[in-house]
C-alpha cells in the first residue's frame, strides 16, 4: 500500500528532521503509512490524503523553507488536511512558548484557507557549533519533549484521518 500521508520538513541542523522521523514512526506503527521528504524535495502532493509539515521558528516566523512549501502548495493545502509542528522555545518559559505560538500563527495567517487540523509547538534545540555568531555562543540545549511529540503525532494522525 503506497503512503497516504506526506511528512515534509524543513531542518537546518537536523533537529526538526529528528522530530519528523519520530512522527513518521508513529504513523507507520499505527497503520497509516507515511512518506517523508525535506520540503525542498516535496514537489508534488498528488496522491496524498494528508500532509504533516514540520519546521522551526527563526527570527520570529516559521522558517523560510517551510513557508515556501506552504506557498507552493497553497491551493492543494486548501483541499488536503494539514497538520503542522514547529520547534521554537529553547527554555521552559511560558512566555517564550506563547510567543513562539503567536509567531507560528502569524506566519500561517499569511496563507488563509489552509485546512489545518492539528498544530503544535515543541521545544527547540541549540547546537552551538552548528550556528552562526553570535548564536554559537549560547549553551547547548535540547528542549524537545519526546513524550509530547509522540502524543501529538497520534493526535495529528487521528485528526488527518477524520478531516
N, C-alpha and C positions, 0 to 999 in steps of 0.2 A: 504494500500500500504506500503510495507516494506521500510525502509530508503534506499536511494540510495547513500548517502554521509556519510562518516565516518569523524567525527571531533575527532581527537586524540590529547591529550595534555599532556605535562609534566609540573607539577606545584609543586614546593616545599612548597610554602607558601600560595597558593590559588589564587594569582593574575592572573596567566595565565588561571586557570580554570574559573575565572570570565569572562575573555575575551572570552574563548571558549563557555561559556554559552550564551553570547551575540551573537556571530556568529551563534550558533545553532538557537536561537530565530529568527534571520533574515532569515535564510534558511527555517525554518519551516513556518514562516509567508508568505514568498514569494513563497511557494508552492513546495519547494524542501526538502522533509523530510530528516532529518539527525539524525544519531545515534551519541552519544558522549561517549567516553571512555578515561580513562587515558592510556597513551602509553603502560604501562606495562601490561595492560589488553587487548589490541588490538592485539590479536594473529593471527587473520585470516581476510584477506581483501576480501575474496570471496564474490561476490555479490554486492560489492560497485563499482559504476562507477566513483567515485572521492573521494579524501581524502583531508582534511584540517588538517595540523599539526601545533600545537602551542607549543612554548617553550620560553625559556628566554636565554639571553646571560649571561653566567657565565664564569669568568676567560678567557675572550677574545674568546669564542667559544659558539656555540649552546650547551645547556646543554646535559650532557651525556645520559640521558634517551631518549631524542628526537633523538639523533644520533644513539642510539641503535635501535630505531624504524626504522629509515631510512635504517640502515644496514640490519636489519632482513627482511625487506620488499623491499629491493633494486630492486630485479628482477621484482616484481609486479609493483613497482612505476616507472619503465621504460615504462610500458604499460598503467597505470591508471594515469589520470591527478592529480596533486598535487598543492595545494595552501598552502603556509607557512607564518606564522606570528611569530615574536619573540618580546618579551619585552626586552628593553635594557636601553636606556638613562634615567637617573634619574633627569637630568636637561635639560632645553631647550637651549642647547648649540649646534649650528650647527656642530661643530667638533665632539662632542660626538655622535650625530646622525649618522654622516658619518662613524665614527669609528665602531659603532655597525653594520651598514650595511656591512662594509668590513669584519667584523668578521663573520657575518652570511654567506656572500658569500664565504668566505674561508672554512667554515665548509661544506657548500653544495658542494664545488668543490672537496671534498674528495670522493664524490659519483657521478661520471659522469653518464649522461644518464637519470637522473630524469626528469619526464615530468612536470616540474614546469610551472604553468600558471599564478600565482599571488604570489607575495612576498611582505611582509610589515614588517616594524619595528614600534613598538609602544613604548610609554614611559613606563618606569619601575616603580616599587613600592618599597619603603623601609619601612618595618615594623620592627623597631629596636629590639623589644623583641623576634622576631622570628629568628633573625640572630645570628651567632656565633661572638665572639670577633675577630677582632676589628670592624666589620661591625655594631655591635649593638650599637656603639657609634654615628652613623650617625643620623641626624634628620629625623623624619618621612617625607615621601613624596609620592605622587601619581601623576605621570606624564602621566597617560593614558588619551588620548583624545577620549572620548566615541563617539563623532560625527564622527571622523575619522575612528574609529573601525567599526562602523555601515556602513559607506560608503564603506570601504574596503570589508566588508562581502558581500555586494551587488555586488561589482565588482568581487570578488572571485567566488560567486555563478554563475554569468554570464560566467566568464572565464571557470569554470569547465563544464558548460553546453555546451559550444562551442568547448571544446578541444576534 
